[in-house]
């Protein structure tokens, strides 16, 4: 397989170089705007090179994987075409959703890649009702694909995050002898390394939607496949950064009373870049954070979902508050405000410290009684 990897790497370098050379001639160019991190036109659509490097290598050396997983390869081709069209003429989000739903239906019905349960908690496995399996699978695949698309905001960021995630899944596939996970994760990783050679800051080319949609769909499909071997909640760690970033910005938008789908500059990479004003530093920091999450996910992949979920929620709220753009304007934490309102309520009701002691003592005696007799 080493020769396959070497071929894929140099093939990726060649295709990316060719794309950069001819991108301006075919109108695949990203013009800078108020939300851009670049100031000059840059070739956009290197997802074409990533996808072709991946799919041609697999066809040449591992065609049996394609025949055994036809739904995935048909689906990812549909997603790729949607991305290319969007990079060229820009299609509306609803049309992209339709392409993604069709691709998800293919892996669902042809490859049996579906989400049938959401973990085991306190000894009880939470299976989905049969009528929930397809909608939940579509939600997970479409949601994650768009989450990865949203982090494609700085040179090298989406590529580096995806590379770390695919390497993690390659390891999971390797230790469980899953050829589909091994081949997809390995050759996506190699294709990305070739792309990152040109995409690192200052970038000569952007992946565009043809890249981010393909990567997001592939990661989502491999993640679902991986739940055959690992706990469902460990997937949250293995794919953490896009999930945390998307949830954070959507919650922030809802707090401001605007649509969660509105674009803004409050993503994790925006916040960190604002602090350091250094693209390389921001990308490397987010890459290291994803690496830490991935290592935790690999370490916890056979642990109970209950504890995994608690750890992930705690870490999510850590990032949610650490990257809160309102922190400079907030004098107190929400929990402090709740406590002060409770104390004020007690004062208004005439409940002094003596009354409080009596109430708490009564509750304590009741708790002891329940413990002893029930």
N, C-alpha and C positions, 0 to 999 in steps of 0.2 A: 504493500500500500504506500510505501515511501515514495516510489516513483510516481504514483498517482498524485501525491501531494505536491511534489516538485513540478509536475506538469501543470497542475491547477494553479499554482502560485505564479509561474511565469506567464501562463495564459491570461490570468487576471491582470497582471502588469501590462501585458500587450494590449488587451482589450480596453483598459482604462486609458492608456496612452493614445490609442486610436480614437477613442471617443472624444478626448480633450481636443485632438487635432481637428476633428470634423464637426464638433458640436455647434459652433457658430454658423457653419454653412447650412445646417439643417434646422436652425432656429431653436436649438435646445440651450437657452441662455437664461440665467437668473439675473434680472435687473435689480439693483439695490433699491430699497424703499425705507420707510421710517422704522420698520421692524427688523431690518436686515442688520447683520453683524459685519457685512462687507460693504465697501464703497465703490467697487468697480464691477462691471458685468463678469459673471463667472459661468462656466459651462455647467449645466444642470441636467441630470438624467443618467448619472453613472450607474444607477440601478440596472441599466441595460447591460453594462459590462459585468456587474456582480452576478446577475441572473444567468447570462450566457456562459460565463466561466463555470458557474455551479452546474447548470443543467447539461452542458456539453461534456464536462468531465464525468458526470454520473452516467450519462448515456454511453460514453466510450468504455468505461471501466467497470460499471456496476449496473448494467441495464436490467438485471434481475430485480433490483430494488424498485425500479420504475414499474415493472410489470406486477409486482406484488403490492404496490402502493399507488395504484393508478389514480385514485381519488385525490391524493395529495398533490401529485405532479400535474394533474389537470387543473386542480384548484389554484395552485401557485402560479401556473401559466396565466389563468384568467386574472388573477390579482396583478400580475406583472403587466398585462396588457392595459388594465385600468390605470395603473401608475404611469405607463408610457403616454397614454392619451392625455392624462392630467398634466404631465410635464410639458407636453407639446401645446395643448389648446385649453387646458384647465376645465375640468368638469365639476359640476356641483356636488356637494357632499352626499346628497341622496343617491346619486348615480353610483358613487363609489361604494356606498353601503350595499347597494343591490349587487354589485360585483362581488363584494366580500361575502354576502349571504349565500350567493350561488356557490362560491368556492367552499364555504363551510358545509353546505349541503352535500357536496361531492365527497369530502372526507368523512362525513357522517354516514352516508349510505354505502359508499364504495369501500371504505377502509375501516369502518366501524370505530372511528376516532370520535369519541363522545364522552361527555361528563355524566356519569350515572350516580355519583355520590359526592358529597362535599366534605368528607372526613369522618373520623371517629372521635366522639367527645364523651368523656365519662363512661367509656365502655359501650356506647351506643353509636352504631354507624348510621350516619344521616344519608340514607338513600333518597334520590329524587323520584317523585312519581313519574310514571312513564310519559305523561303528557308534558312534563317539565324538562325532560332531558334535551330535546331538540332546541327549545327556546333558550335554555341556559347555555348550551354549547355555542349557539349563535352569538349570544350576548358576550360570552367569554372571548371568543375568537375575534369578533368585530371590535369589541372594547379594547382588547390588548393591542390589536393591530393599529388602532388609532392612537393608543397611548404611546406606542413607540414612535409613531409619526410626529407626535407633539414635542418629543424631546430632540428632534432633529433641528436644533436651533443654533448650534455652534460647530465650527470646523472640527470634525473628528468625533463628535460626541455620540451620535446614534451608532456610528460604526464601532467605536470602542465598547460601548455598553453591550451591543449585540454580540461582539466577539467574545466578551467575558461570559455572557450567558450561554452561547453555543459551546464554548470550551467546557463549561460546567455540565452541560447535557451530554457532551461527548464522553465525559468521565462516567456519568450515570449509565449511558448506553454500553460503554465498554465493560464495566463490572457486571452488567446483567446480560451481556452478549446479545444486545438488540441491534441488528444490522441496520435497520432503518434509522435509529437515533445516531448510530455511529457515522453512517455515510452522510446524512443530511447535516449534522452538526460539524463534522470534520471539514467537508468541502465548502460549506458556508463560511466557516472560519478562515479557510485559506483564501477564498475569494475576497473576504473583508480585509485581510492583511494587505493584499495587492491594492485594494481600493484606498486604504488608509495611507499608503505611501504617497498618494496624490491629494488626499483630502485633509491631511494634517495642516494645522494653521501655519502659514497662510495657504488656504486651500486653492488648488488649481481646478477642482471640480467638486460639485455637490451630487449626492446620490439621488435627490429628488424623491417624489412619491413612488417612482418605479423601483427605488431601493428600499425606502422605509416601509412601504406596504408589504413588499415581499418578505422582508426580514421579520416584521411583526407577525405576519401570517405563519411563517415557518416556525417561529418561536412558540406561538400559540399552539400549533399542531403538535410539535415535539413535546411541549409541556403536558398536554392532555395524554399523549402516548406514555409519558414518563410516569404518570400516576398509577400505571400497572406495577411499578416497582417501588415508588417512593410515596410518602404521605402527601396528601393534597396540600396541606399548609406549607410544606417545605417548598412548594412551587412559588409561593409568595416571596420567599427569600431569594430563590434562584432568578426571579424576574423582577426584583424589587423596585429599582429606580423608576421605570416608566409607570408602575402602579402608584407609587407614593407621590410622584410628581403630578399625575393626572388627578388623583383624589384631592390633593392639596389645593391645586388651582381651582378645581370645581367648587370645593367648599368655600374658598375665599370669595369666589364670584357670587355664590349664593348669599354669603354674609353681606356683600355689598348691594344685594338686591338686583343683580343683573343675571342674564342667562349664563349657565355654566358652559355653554358652547362658544361664548364670545372670546375672541382672541385678546390677549394682553401680554404684558412683559413681567409676569409674576411667577414664571416657572423657576425651578430650582437653579437652572443654569443662569438665568437672569439675575437672581438674587446674589449668587456667589460672584458672578462677574462684576456686579455693581460694587462689591466689597473690594475686590482685588484689581479690577480693570485689566484682567490678564486672561486671555482665552485659553492658552495652554494649561495654566494652573487650574482653571475651572474644570476643564475636561478631565485632567488627570485626577483631580479630587473626586469628581463624580464617578470616574472609573474605579478608583480605589474603594469608594463607598460600595459600589456594586460588587466589587471583588470580595469585600468583607461580608456582604449579604450572601453572596454565592457560597463562600466557604462555610458560613453558618448553615445555609440550606443543605449543603452536602453533609455536614456533620450531623444535622438533625433529620435527615431524610427518612430515617427509620424510627423516629421518636413519635410519641403520642401527639395527635393533632391539637389537643386542648392546650398543652403547654406551648407548643409552637405558635398557636394563634395568639396567645397572651403575649408572648415575646414580640411578635410582629406588631401587634397593636400598640404596645408600649413604645417600640422604636418608631412607629409611624407618628405617634403624637410628639415624640421627641423632635423629629424633623419638622412636623407641622408647626410647632411653636418656635423652634429655633429659626426657621425661615419665615416667620410672620412679619410682613412688612409694616404692620401696625405697632410692633413692640415699642418703638421709640415714643409713640403717642399714648401708650397705655401705662397708667400709674400703678394699677393693681391687676393681679391675675383674676380670672373669672371665679375661681374657687374662693379667693379672698373676698370678692364682692358678695358672694352667696353667704359666707360666714357673717359678714358685717350686717347684711340684711336680716339674717336670722337673729342676731343679737339685738338689733333695733326692734324687731317684732316682739321679742321677749320683754324688752323694756316698756314698749307701748302697752303690753298686756299686764304690766305690773309684776312680772316674774323676776324676783331678785335672786341673789345667790343662794339664800336659804331655801326658797321654793325650788330652785333648780336641783339642789342636793336631795330634797325630798322626792322629786320626780325621778331622778336618776337612781336613787336607792330603791324605789318601788319597781322600776324596770329591771334592776339587777336581781332583786328577789324573785321576780316573775321568771327571769331567765334561768335562775338556779332551780326553781320549781319545775320548769319544763324539762330541764336536763335530768333531774332526778326521777321524775315520774313518767316521762315519755321516752 
